[in-house]
Amino acid sequence: MNLLRVVTKLHHYRLPTIGLCGLAMTLAFSEPGTSLRTVGPLRLDMFYVSVVVCGTLLLSVVVLDGYDPEEYGLDP
């Protein structure tokens, strides 16, 4: 496989990759209820905030998926 093609795919799928790594680290090194933050009238558990943010990045592949090699100047 062409090195440029691999690099462009990594660039294209960076958000889901970050989301997957963040979700794995959150589940491995954190637990619910240990870190609570108060923002105005809301009490937020940072565990669940992290899970939602990382899950959103992971699901971005569903919404934004459409790797097109021609966008990067590569032959299909």
N, CA, C and O atoms as a CHARMM CRD file, in Angstrom:
* protein
*
  304
    1    1 MET  N      0.84900  -1.18000   0.00000 PROA 1      0.00000
    2    1 MET  CA     0.00000   0.00000   0.00000 PROA 1      0.00000
    3    1 MET  C      0.89200   1.23900   0.00000 PROA 1      0.00000
    4    1 MET  O      1.91900   1.28900   0.67600 PROA 1      0.00000
    5    2 ASN  N      0.48700   2.19500  -0.74300 PROA 2      0.00000
    6    2 ASN  CA     1.23500   3.43300  -0.89200 PROA 2      0.00000
    7    2 ASN  C      1.28400   4.18900   0.44500 PROA 2      0.00000
    8    2 ASN  O      0.26300   4.33700   1.11600 PROA 2      0.00000
    9    3 LEU  N      2.47600   4.66400   0.82300 PROA 3      0.00000
   10    3 LEU  CA     2.64300   5.37600   2.09600 PROA 3      0.00000
   11    3 LEU  C      1.77600   6.63200   2.15400 PROA 3      0.00000
   12    3 LEU  O      1.19300   6.93000   3.19600 PROA 3      0.00000
   13    4 LEU  N      1.68300   7.36800   1.05000 PROA 4      0.00000
   14    4 LEU  CA     0.85900   8.58200   1.03200 PROA 4      0.00000
   15    4 LEU  C     -0.61300   8.25600   1.26200 PROA 4      0.00000
   16    4 LEU  O     -1.32400   9.00300   1.93300 PROA 4      0.00000
   17    5 ARG  N     -1.06200   7.13800   0.70000 PROA 5      0.00000
   18    5 ARG  CA    -2.46200   6.71700   0.89200 PROA 5      0.00000
   19    5 ARG  C     -2.72100   6.39300   2.36900 PROA 5      0.00000
   20    5 ARG  O     -3.77200   6.74300   2.90700 PROA 5      0.00000
   21    6 VAL  N     -1.76700   5.72700   3.02000 PROA 6      0.00000
   22    6 VAL  CA    -1.91100   5.39800   4.44000 PROA 6      0.00000
   23    6 VAL  C     -1.95800   6.67400   5.27500 PROA 6      0.00000
   24    6 VAL  O     -2.79500   6.80100   6.16900 PROA 6      0.00000
   25    7 VAL  N     -1.07200   7.60900   4.99100 PROA 7      0.00000
   26    7 VAL  CA    -1.03100   8.86700   5.74800 PROA 7      0.00000
   27    7 VAL  C     -2.32700   9.65100   5.57000 PROA 7      0.00000
   28    7 VAL  O     -2.84100  10.21300   6.53700 PROA 7      0.00000
   29    8 THR  N     -2.86200   9.69900   4.35500 PROA 8      0.00000
   30    8 THR  CA    -4.10500  10.44800   4.14200 PROA 8      0.00000
   31    8 THR  C     -5.28800   9.76500   4.81300 PROA 8      0.00000
   32    8 THR  O     -6.20200  10.44000   5.28700 PROA 8      0.00000
   33    9 LYS  N     -5.28400   8.43500   4.85900 PROA 9      0.00000
   34    9 LYS  CA    -6.37500   7.74200   5.56900 PROA 9      0.00000
   35    9 LYS  C     -6.28400   8.01100   7.06100 PROA 9      0.00000
   36    9 LYS  O     -7.30600   8.21000   7.71800 PROA 9      0.00000
   37   10 LEU  N     -5.06000   8.01800   7.61000 PROA 10     0.00000
   38   10 LEU  CA    -4.89700   8.34900   9.02500 PROA 10     0.00000
   39   10 LEU  C     -5.39400   9.75900   9.31600 PROA 10     0.00000
   40   10 LEU  O     -6.04200   9.99700  10.33500 PROA 10     0.00000
   41   11 HSD  N     -5.09000  10.68900   8.41900 PROA 11     0.00000
   42   11 HSD  CA    -5.55600  12.06600   8.59600 PROA 11     0.00000
   43   11 HSD  C     -7.07700  12.12200   8.52500 PROA 11     0.00000
   44   11 HSD  O     -7.70700  12.83400   9.30700 PROA 11     0.00000
   45   12 HSD  N     -7.66500  11.38600   7.60700 PROA 12     0.00000
   46   12 HSD  CA    -9.11300  11.40700   7.41700 PROA 12     0.00000
   47   12 HSD  C     -9.84400  10.81700   8.61900 PROA 12     0.00000
   48   12 HSD  O    -10.89700  11.32100   9.00900 PROA 12     0.00000
   49   13 TYR  N     -9.30000   9.76300   9.20600 PROA 13     0.00000
   50   13 TYR  CA    -9.97000   9.07800  10.30800 PROA 13     0.00000
   51   13 TYR  C     -9.40300   9.45000  11.67100 PROA 13     0.00000
   52   13 TYR  O     -9.47000   8.65000  12.60500 PROA 13     0.00000
   53   14 ARG  N     -8.84700  10.64700  11.80000 PROA 14     0.00000
   54   14 ARG  CA    -8.21100  11.04000  13.06100 PROA 14     0.00000
   55   14 ARG  C     -9.22300  11.23900  14.18900 PROA 14     0.00000
   56   14 ARG  O     -8.93300  10.86400  15.32500 PROA 14     0.00000
   57   15 LEU  N    -10.38500  11.80700  13.92300 PROA 15     0.00000
   58   15 LEU  CA   -11.36300  12.04100  14.98900 PROA 15     0.00000
   59   15 LEU  C    -11.88900  10.73500  15.59500 PROA 15     0.00000
   60   15 LEU  O    -11.92900  10.61300  16.81900 PROA 15     0.00000
   61   16 PRO  N    -12.29100   9.76100  14.77800 PROA 16     0.00000
   62   16 PRO  CA   -12.72500   8.49500  15.38500 PROA 16     0.00000
   63   16 PRO  C    -11.59000   7.78800  16.12500 PROA 16     0.00000
   64   16 PRO  O    -11.83200   7.12600  17.13400 PROA 16     0.00000
   65   17 THR  N    -10.36700   7.91800  15.63800 PROA 17     0.00000
   66   17 THR  CA    -9.22600   7.29800  16.31600 PROA 17     0.00000
   67   17 THR  C     -9.00400   7.94000  17.68200 PROA 17     0.00000
   68   17 THR  O     -8.78700   7.24100  18.67100 PROA 17     0.00000
   69   18 ILE  N     -9.05900   9.26500  17.73700 PROA 18     0.00000
   70   18 ILE  CA    -8.92500   9.97400  19.01000 PROA 18     0.00000
   71   18 ILE  C    -10.07200   9.58600  19.94600 PROA 18     0.00000
   72   18 ILE  O     -9.85900   9.38200  21.14100 PROA 18     0.00000
   73   19 GLY  N    -11.27800   9.48500  19.40300 PROA 19     0.00000
   74   19 GLY  CA   -12.43400   9.09600  20.20400 PROA 19     0.00000
   75   19 GLY  C    -12.29600   7.69800  20.77200 PROA 19     0.00000
   76   19 GLY  O    -12.62000   7.46700  21.93700 PROA 19     0.00000
   77   20 LEU  N    -11.81900   6.76200  19.96300 PROA 20     0.00000
   78   20 LEU  CA   -11.64400   5.38700  20.42500 PROA 20     0.00000
   79   20 LEU  C    -10.58000   5.31300  21.51900 PROA 20     0.00000
   80   20 LEU  O    -10.77300   4.64300  22.53300 PROA 20     0.00000
   81   21 CYS  N     -9.47100   5.99400  21.31400 PROA 21     0.00000
   82   21 CYS  CA    -8.40800   5.99700  22.33400 PROA 21     0.00000
   83   21 CYS  C     -8.88400   6.66900  23.61900 PROA 21     0.00000
   84   21 CYS  O     -8.61500   6.17400  24.71400 PROA 21     0.00000
   85   22 GLY  N     -9.58600   7.78800  23.49500 PROA 22     0.00000
   86   22 GLY  CA   -10.10100   8.48100  24.67100 PROA 22     0.00000
   87   22 GLY  C    -11.11600   7.65200  25.42800 PROA 22     0.00000
   88   22 GLY  O    -11.11900   7.63000  26.65900 PROA 22     0.00000
   89   23 LEU  N    -11.97400   6.97200  24.69300 PROA 23     0.00000
   90   23 LEU  CA   -12.97700   6.10700  25.33000 PROA 23     0.00000
   91   23 LEU  C    -12.30500   4.94100  26.05100 PROA 23     0.00000
   92   23 LEU  O    -12.68100   4.60000  27.17300 PROA 23     0.00000
   93   24 ALA  N    -11.32000   4.33600  25.41200 PROA 24     0.00000
   94   24 ALA  CA   -10.60000   3.22100  26.03400 PROA 24     0.00000
   95   24 ALA  C     -9.87900   3.68100  27.30200 PROA 24     0.00000
   96   24 ALA  O     -9.91400   2.99300  28.32200 PROA 24     0.00000
   97   25 MET  N     -9.22300   4.84700  27.23600 PROA 25     0.00000
   98   25 MET  CA    -8.51500   5.34900  28.41000 PROA 25     0.00000
   99   25 MET  C     -9.48300   5.72800  29.52800 PROA 25     0.00000
  100   25 MET  O     -9.20000   5.49300  30.70200 PROA 25     0.00000
  101   26 THR  N    -10.62000   6.31200  29.16700 PROA 26     0.00000
  102   26 THR  CA   -11.61600   6.67600  30.17500 PROA 26     0.00000
  103   26 THR  C    -12.13400   5.43900  30.89500 PROA 26     0.00000
  104   26 THR  O    -12.24100   5.42300  32.12100 PROA 26     0.00000
  105   27 LEU  N    -12.45300   4.40900  30.13000 PROA 27     0.00000
  106   27 LEU  CA   -12.98500   3.19100  30.73400 PROA 27     0.00000
  107   27 LEU  C    -11.92500   2.43600  31.53700 PROA 27     0.00000
  108   27 LEU  O    -12.24800   1.76200  32.51500 PROA 27     0.00000
  109   28 ALA  N    -10.65600   2.54900  31.12400 PROA 28     0.00000
  110   28 ALA  CA    -9.59100   1.81900  31.80500 PROA 28     0.00000
  111   28 ALA  C     -9.12600   2.51500  33.09100 PROA 28     0.00000
  112   28 ALA  O     -8.81700   1.85100  34.08100 PROA 28     0.00000
  113   29 PHE  N     -9.07700   3.85200  33.07400 PROA 29     0.00000
  114   29 PHE  CA    -8.44200   4.56800  34.17800 PROA 29     0.00000
  115   29 PHE  C     -9.38300   5.41400  35.02900 PROA 29     0.00000
  116   29 PHE  O     -8.92400   6.12900  35.92000 PROA 29     0.00000
  117   30 SER  N    -10.68200   5.34700  34.77600 PROA 30     0.00000
  118   30 SER  CA   -11.61100   6.19100  35.51700 PROA 30     0.00000
  119   30 SER  C    -12.83200   5.38200  35.91700 PROA 30     0.00000
  120   30 SER  O    -13.09800   4.31200  35.36900 PROA 30     0.00000
  121   31 GLU  N    -13.55200   5.90300  36.86000 PROA 31     0.00000
  122   31 GLU  CA   -14.81100   5.27100  37.24100 PROA 31     0.00000
  123   31 GLU  C    -15.82600   6.35900  37.59000 PROA 31     0.00000
  124   31 GLU  O    -15.44600   7.44700  38.02100 PROA 31     0.00000
  125   32 PRO  N    -17.10100   6.07000  37.40800 PROA 32     0.00000
  126   32 PRO  CA   -18.13800   7.06400  37.65800 PROA 32     0.00000
  127   32 PRO  C    -18.16800   7.52000  39.11400 PROA 32     0.00000
  128   32 PRO  O    -17.93300   6.73700  40.03400 PROA 32     0.00000
  129   33 GLY  N    -18.46000   8.80200  39.29800 PROA 33     0.00000
  130   33 GLY  CA   -18.65800   9.34200  40.63800 PROA 33     0.00000
  131   33 GLY  C    -17.40800   9.82700  41.34300 PROA 33     0.00000
  132   33 GLY  O    -17.51000  10.35000  42.45200 PROA 33     0.00000
  133   34 THR  N    -16.24000   9.67900  40.75500 PROA 34     0.00000
  134   34 THR  CA   -15.01500  10.08900  41.44600 PROA 34     0.00000
  135   34 THR  C    -14.64500  11.54300  41.19500 PROA 34     0.00000
  136   34 THR  O    -13.92100  12.14100  41.99000 PROA 34     0.00000
  137   35 SER  N    -15.13100  12.12000  40.10300 PROA 35     0.00000
  138   35 SER  CA   -14.79000  13.50200  39.77800 PROA 35     0.00000
  139   35 SER  C    -16.04800  14.25200  39.36400 PROA 35     0.00000
  140   35 SER  O    -16.50400  14.14100  38.22600 PROA 35     0.00000
  141   36 LEU  N    -16.59800  15.00800  40.28900 PROA 36     0.00000
  142   36 LEU  CA   -17.81600  15.78200  40.01900 PROA 36     0.00000
  143   36 LEU  C    -17.45900  17.25800  39.92200 PROA 36     0.00000
  144   36 LEU  O    -16.65300  17.75800  40.70600 PROA 36     0.00000
  145   37 ARG  N    -18.05200  17.94600  38.97200 PROA 37     0.00000
  146   37 ARG  CA   -17.85000  19.38400  38.79700 PROA 37     0.00000
  147   37 ARG  C    -19.21300  20.05500  38.81300 PROA 37     0.00000
  148   37 ARG  O    -20.19100  19.51500  38.29600 PROA 37     0.00000
  149   38 THR  N    -19.26500  21.22900  39.40900 PROA 38     0.00000
  150   38 THR  CA   -20.49900  21.99900  39.44900 PROA 38     0.00000
  151   38 THR  C    -20.36400  23.17100  38.48800 PROA 38     0.00000
  152   38 THR  O    -19.43200  23.97100  38.58300 PROA 38     0.00000
  153   39 VAL  N    -21.30600  23.25500  37.57000 PROA 39     0.00000
  154   39 VAL  CA   -21.35900  24.36200  36.61000 PROA 39     0.00000
  155   39 VAL  C    -22.73500  24.98500  36.75800 PROA 39     0.00000
  156   39 VAL  O    -23.72200  24.47400  36.22800 PROA 39     0.00000
  157   40 GLY  N    -22.78900  26.09400  37.48200 PROA 40     0.00000
  158   40 GLY  CA   -24.08400  26.71000  37.76800 PROA 40     0.00000
  159   40 GLY  C    -24.94000  25.73300  38.56400 PROA 40     0.00000
  160   40 GLY  O    -24.49700  25.20700  39.58500 PROA 40     0.00000
  161   41 PRO  N    -26.16300  25.49000  38.10300 PROA 41     0.00000
  162   41 PRO  CA   -27.03100  24.56600  38.82300 PROA 41     0.00000
  163   41 PRO  C    -26.77600  23.09300  38.47900 PROA 41     0.00000
  164   41 PRO  O    -27.40000  22.20900  39.06600 PROA 41     0.00000
  165   42 LEU  N    -25.86900  22.82200  37.54000 PROA 42     0.00000
  166   42 LEU  CA   -25.61600  21.44900  37.10600 PROA 42     0.00000
  167   42 LEU  C    -24.44700  20.82000  37.85100 PROA 42     0.00000
  168   42 LEU  O    -23.44300  21.48200  38.11500 PROA 42     0.00000
  169   43 ARG  N    -24.57900  19.55800  38.18500 PROA 43     0.00000
  170   43 ARG  CA   -23.45300  18.77300  38.71200 PROA 43     0.00000
  171   43 ARG  C    -23.09600  17.75900  37.63900 PROA 43     0.00000
  172   43 ARG  O    -23.91000  16.90800  37.28000 PROA 43     0.00000
  173   44 LEU  N    -21.88500  17.85600  37.13600 PROA 44     0.00000
  174   44 LEU  CA   -21.45900  16.99300  36.04300 PROA 44     0.00000
  175   44 LEU  C    -20.43000  15.98300  36.53000 PROA 44     0.00000
  176   44 LEU  O    -19.49100  16.32900  37.24700 PROA 44     0.00000
  177   45 ASP  N    -20.61800  14.74700  36.13600 PROA 45     0.00000
  178   45 ASP  CA   -19.64700  13.69700  36.41700 PROA 45     0.00000
  179   45 ASP  C    -18.70400  13.64100  35.21300 PROA 45     0.00000
  180   45 ASP  O    -19.14000  13.36200  34.09600 PROA 45     0.00000
  181   46 MET  N    -17.44300  13.90200  35.43300 PROA 46     0.00000
  182   46 MET  CA   -16.47300  13.97600  34.34500 PROA 46     0.00000
  183   46 MET  C    -16.32100  12.64600  33.60700 PROA 46     0.00000
  184   46 MET  O    -15.93800  12.63200  32.43700 PROA 46     0.00000
  185   47 PHE  N    -16.61200  11.54300  34.26500 PROA 47     0.00000
  186   47 PHE  CA   -16.56900  10.24300  33.59600 PROA 47     0.00000
  187   47 PHE  C    -17.56100  10.22200  32.44100 PROA 47     0.00000
  188   47 PHE  O    -17.21400   9.85200  31.31900 PROA 47     0.00000
  189   48 TYR  N    -18.79800  10.62300  32.72400 PROA 48     0.00000
  190   48 TYR  CA   -19.82400  10.58800  31.69000 PROA 48     0.00000
  191   48 TYR  C    -19.61300  11.66900  30.63400 PROA 48     0.00000
  192   48 TYR  O    -19.93300  11.46000  29.46400 PROA 48     0.00000
  193   49 VAL  N    -19.08300  12.80900  31.03000 PROA 49     0.00000
  194   49 VAL  CA   -18.76000  13.85600  30.05200 PROA 49     0.00000
  195   49 VAL  C    -17.71900  13.32700  29.07600 PROA 49     0.00000
  196   49 VAL  O    -17.84900  13.51600  27.86600 PROA 49     0.00000
  197   50 SER  N    -16.69300  12.66700  29.59000 PROA 50     0.00000
  198   50 SER  CA   -15.65100  12.10200  28.74400 PROA 50     0.00000
  199   50 SER  C    -16.19600  11.01100  27.82300 PROA 50     0.00000
  200   50 SER  O    -15.83400  10.94700  26.64800 PROA 50     0.00000
  201   51 VAL  N    -17.05600  10.16100  28.35400 PROA 51     0.00000
  202   51 VAL  CA   -17.64800   9.10000  27.52800 PROA 51     0.00000
  203   51 VAL  C    -18.47200   9.69300  26.39600 PROA 51     0.00000
  204   51 VAL  O    -18.40500   9.21200  25.26500 PROA 51     0.00000
  205   52 VAL  N    -19.24500  10.72500  26.68400 PROA 52     0.00000
  206   52 VAL  CA   -20.07700  11.35700  25.64900 PROA 52     0.00000
  207   52 VAL  C    -19.21100  12.03800  24.59000 PROA 52     0.00000
  208   52 VAL  O    -19.47200  11.89700  23.39500 PROA 52     0.00000
  209   53 VAL  N    -18.19600  12.76600  25.01100 PROA 53     0.00000
  210   53 VAL  CA   -17.33100  13.46000  24.05800 PROA 53     0.00000
  211   53 VAL  C    -16.58000  12.45700  23.17700 PROA 53     0.00000
  212   53 VAL  O    -16.54700  12.60500  21.95600 PROA 53     0.00000
  213   54 CYS  N    -15.98400  11.44800  23.79200 PROA 54     0.00000
  214   54 CYS  CA   -15.23500  10.45100  23.01600 PROA 54     0.00000
  215   54 CYS  C    -16.17000   9.63100  22.12800 PROA 54     0.00000
  216   54 CYS  O    -15.81700   9.29400  20.99800 PROA 54     0.00000
  217   55 GLY  N    -17.34800   9.31500  22.63100 PROA 55     0.00000
  218   55 GLY  CA   -18.33000   8.60100  21.80600 PROA 55     0.00000
  219   55 GLY  C    -18.76900   9.41400  20.60700 PROA 55     0.00000
  220   55 GLY  O    -18.97100   8.86800  19.52300 PROA 55     0.00000
  221   56 THR  N    -18.91700  10.71700  20.79400 PROA 56     0.00000
  222   56 THR  CA   -19.27800  11.59400  19.68100 PROA 56     0.00000
  223   56 THR  C    -18.18300  11.61400  18.62700 PROA 56     0.00000
  224   56 THR  O    -18.47300  11.55600  17.43200 PROA 56     0.00000
  225   57 LEU  N    -16.93400  11.69500  19.05400 PROA 57     0.00000
  226   57 LEU  CA   -15.82600  11.64900  18.09600 PROA 57     0.00000
  227   57 LEU  C    -15.78600  10.31300  17.37100 PROA 57     0.00000
  228   57 LEU  O    -15.51800  10.26600  16.17100 PROA 57     0.00000
  229   58 LEU  N    -16.04700   9.23900  18.08300 PROA 58     0.00000
  230   58 LEU  CA   -16.05500   7.92300  17.47400 PROA 58     0.00000
  231   58 LEU  C    -17.18800   7.79200  16.45700 PROA 58     0.00000
  232   58 LEU  O    -16.99800   7.21200  15.38800 PROA 58     0.00000
  233   59 LEU  N    -18.34300   8.31700  16.78000 PROA 59     0.00000
  234   59 LEU  CA   -19.48000   8.24500  15.85600 PROA 59     0.00000
  235   59 LEU  C    -19.36700   9.21300  14.68500 PROA 59     0.00000
  236   59 LEU  O    -20.14400   9.12400  13.73300 PROA 59     0.00000
  237   60 SER  N    -18.41500  10.13100  14.74200 PROA 60     0.00000
  238   60 SER  CA   -18.24700  11.07200  13.64000 PROA 60     0.00000
  239   60 SER  C    -17.88400  10.35400  12.34900 PROA 60     0.00000
  240   60 SER  O    -18.11400  10.88800  11.26400 PROA 60     0.00000
  241   61 VAL  N    -17.32200   9.15200  12.44600 PROA 61     0.00000
  242   61 VAL  CA   -17.00100   8.39200  11.23700 PROA 61     0.00000
  243   61 VAL  C    -18.28400   8.02100  10.48500 PROA 61     0.00000
  244   61 VAL  O    -18.28000   7.93100   9.25700 PROA 61     0.00000
  245   62 VAL  N    -19.37100   7.80700  11.21400 PROA 62     0.00000
  246   62 VAL  CA   -20.63800   7.47100  10.57000 PROA 62     0.00000
  247   62 VAL  C    -21.17100   8.66900   9.79000 PROA 62     0.00000
  248   62 VAL  O    -21.68700   8.52100   8.68200 PROA 62     0.00000
  249   63 VAL  N    -21.04200   9.85000  10.37500 PROA 63     0.00000
  250   63 VAL  CA   -21.58300  11.06400   9.75900 PROA 63     0.00000
  251   63 VAL  C    -20.65100  11.59800   8.67000 PROA 63     0.00000
  252   63 VAL  O    -21.10200  12.00300   7.59800 PROA 63     0.00000
  253   64 LEU  N    -19.36400  11.59400   8.95300 PROA 64     0.00000
  254   64 LEU  CA   -18.40800  12.22500   8.04800 PROA 64     0.00000
  255   64 LEU  C    -17.69300  11.26100   7.11600 PROA 64     0.00000
  256   64 LEU  O    -16.83100  11.67900   6.34300 PROA 64     0.00000
  257   65 ASP  N    -18.03100   9.98400   7.17500 PROA 65     0.00000
  258   65 ASP  CA   -17.29400   9.00400   6.38600 PROA 65     0.00000
  259   65 ASP  C    -17.45900   9.27700   4.90400 PROA 65     0.00000
  260   65 ASP  O    -18.56200   9.53500   4.42300 PROA 65     0.00000
  261   66 GLY  N    -16.39200   9.22000   4.21800 PROA 66     0.00000
  262   66 GLY  CA   -16.40400   9.44200   2.78400 PROA 66     0.00000
  263   66 GLY  C    -14.98600   9.67900   2.29800 PROA 66     0.00000
  264   66 GLY  O    -14.70700  10.67800   1.63400 PROA 66     0.00000
  265   67 TYR  N    -14.09100   8.76000   2.62900 PROA 67     0.00000
  266   67 TYR  CA   -12.70400   8.91200   2.19600 PROA 67     0.00000
  267   67 TYR  C    -12.66800   8.87700   0.68300 PROA 67     0.00000
  268   67 TYR  O    -13.06500   7.88800   0.06700 PROA 67     0.00000
  269   68 ASP  N    -12.19800   9.94300   0.09300 PROA 68     0.00000
  270   68 ASP  CA   -12.08800  10.04100  -1.35000 PROA 68     0.00000
  271   68 ASP  C    -10.62500  10.32300  -1.69700 PROA 68     0.00000
  272   68 ASP  O    -10.13200  11.42200  -1.44500 PROA 68     0.00000
  273   69 PRO  N     -9.93000   9.33900  -2.27200 PROA 69     0.00000
  274   69 PRO  CA    -8.50600   9.54500  -2.57100 PROA 69     0.00000
  275   69 PRO  C     -8.25200  10.73600  -3.49500 PROA 69     0.00000
  276   69 PRO  O     -7.18900  11.35400  -3.44600 PROA 69     0.00000
  277   70 GLU  N     -9.23200  11.04900  -4.33200 PROA 70     0.00000
  278   70 GLU  CA    -9.04700  12.17700  -5.26100 PROA 70     0.00000
  279   70 GLU  C     -8.96700  13.50800  -4.53000 PROA 70     0.00000
  280   70 GLU  O     -8.35900  14.45400  -5.03000 PROA 70     0.00000
  281   71 GLU  N     -9.58800  13.59100  -3.32300 PROA 71     0.00000
  282   71 GLU  CA    -9.47000  14.80700  -2.51400 PROA 71     0.00000
  283   71 GLU  C     -8.03400  15.10200  -2.16000 PROA 71     0.00000
  284   71 GLU  O     -7.64400  16.26200  -2.01900 PROA 71     0.00000
  285   72 TYR  N     -7.24700  14.05600  -2.01600 PROA 72     0.00000
  286   72 TYR  CA    -5.84400  14.20700  -1.61700 PROA 72     0.00000
  287   72 TYR  C     -4.91100  14.14800  -2.82600 PROA 72     0.00000
  288   72 TYR  O     -3.69100  14.10600  -2.66500 PROA 72     0.00000
  289   73 GLY  N     -5.46700  14.14400  -4.01300 PROA 73     0.00000
  290   73 GLY  CA    -4.64600  14.11900  -5.22100 PROA 73     0.00000
  291   73 GLY  C     -4.08700  12.74900  -5.53700 PROA 73     0.00000
  292   73 GLY  O     -3.04800  12.64100  -6.18900 PROA 73     0.00000
  293   74 LEU  N     -4.76000  11.69500  -5.08400 PROA 74     0.00000
  294   74 LEU  CA    -4.30300  10.32800  -5.33900 PROA 74     0.00000
  295   74 LEU  C     -5.20800   9.67300  -6.35900 PROA 74     0.00000
  296   74 LEU  O     -6.36700  10.05700  -6.51300 PROA 74     0.00000
  297   75 ASP  N     -4.68100   8.69100  -7.05000 PROA 75     0.00000
  298   75 ASP  CA    -5.49700   7.90900  -7.97400 PROA 75     0.00000
  299   75 ASP  C     -6.37200   6.95800  -7.17100 PROA 75     0.00000
  300   75 ASP  O     -5.93300   6.42900  -6.15100 PROA 75     0.00000
  301   76 PRO  N     -7.62700   6.73100  -7.62500 PROA 76     0.00000
  302   76 PRO  CA    -8.52300   5.85300  -6.86800 PROA 76     0.00000
  303   76 PRO  C     -8.09500   4.43000  -6.82300 PROA 76     0.00000
  304   76 PRO  O     -8.77100   3.60000  -6.21500 PROA 76     0.00000
